[in-house]
Amino acid sequence: MFAATDAFRPLSPLTPPTAKPSLVMEQVQRRLQDSAYPLHRYLRCSFCDGVLTLHGRVSSYYLRQTALALLVEVQGVEEIIDRVEVTGN
């Protein structure tokens, strides 16, 4: 399990960190909006120099992990910093 401050690094990034931030954010937002889990739509994120930081609250560790899994293969994301809080509600 990831602590709220842990960084998650994909094993094999698909593109170098020089990807356009606007395109990366578009892909990230699309994946969160299209998720089968409605709470993913309320997560916020920022992206800089290949590092995606994910913020927000979800009700379970499962939802947190599935959000990370959605974003790990986004082109241009070299690392994900998980700042998602699990509320248990």
C-alpha positions in Angstrom: 0.0 0.0 0.0 1.1 3.5 -0.7 1.3 6.1 2.0 -0.1 9.5 1.1 3.3 10.9 0.5 4.7 8.0 -1.4 5.8 8.4 -5.0 4.8 5.7 -7.5 7.2 5.3 -10.5 6.0 3.3 -13.5 8.4 0.5 -14.5 8.8 1.6 -18.1 7.7 5.1 -19.1 6.2 5.3 -22.5 7.6 8.6 -23.5 10.3 11.0 -22.2 9.3 13.7 -19.7 9.4 16.3 -22.5 5.7 15.6 -23.3 3.6 18.7 -23.5 2.0 19.3 -20.1 -1.3 20.3 -21.6 -1.5 17.0 -23.5 -0.6 15.0 -20.5 -3.2 16.8 -18.4 -5.8 16.2 -21.1 -5.1 12.5 -21.0 -5.2 12.4 -17.2 -8.5 14.2 -17.0 -10.0 12.1 -19.7 -9.1 8.9 -17.9 -10.4 10.1 -14.5 -13.7 11.4 -16.1 -14.2 8.1 -18.1 -13.5 6.0 -15.0 -16.2 3.5 -14.0 -15.8 4.8 -10.4 -17.5 8.2 -10.0 -15.3 9.3 -7.1 -12.3 9.4 -9.5 -13.9 12.4 -11.2 -13.4 14.5 -8.1 -9.6 13.9 -7.9 -7.3 16.8 -8.8 -3.9 16.7 -10.2 -0.9 18.8 -11.3 1.9 17.9 -13.7 5.4 19.3 -14.0 8.6 17.8 -15.5 7.2 14.3 -15.8 5.8 14.2 -12.3 2.0 13.9 -11.8 0.7 14.8 -8.4 -2.7 13.4 -7.5 -4.8 15.0 -4.8 -8.2 14.4 -3.3 -10.3 12.0 -1.2 -11.7 8.6 -1.8 -13.6 6.2 0.4 -11.4 3.2 0.1 -7.8 2.0 -0.6 -9.2 0.1 -3.6 -10.4 3.4 -5.2 -7.1 5.0 -4.5 -5.2 2.1 -6.2 -7.5 2.0 -9.2 -7.0 5.7 -9.7 -3.2 5.2 -9.7 -3.6 2.3 -12.1 -5.6 4.5 -14.5 -2.8 7.0 -14.7 0.3 4.9 -14.6 0.4 4.5 -18.4 -0.3 8.0 -19.4 2.3 9.1 -21.9 4.8 11.6 -20.4 4.2 10.6 -16.8 7.5 9.4 -15.3 6.4 9.5 -11.6 3.1 9.8 -9.7 3.1 11.4 -6.3 0.1 10.1 -4.4 -1.6 12.6 -2.1 -5.0 10.9 -2.1 -6.6 10.6 1.3 -8.7 7.6 2.1 -11.6 8.7 4.3 -13.3 5.3 4.9 -16.7 6.9 4.3 
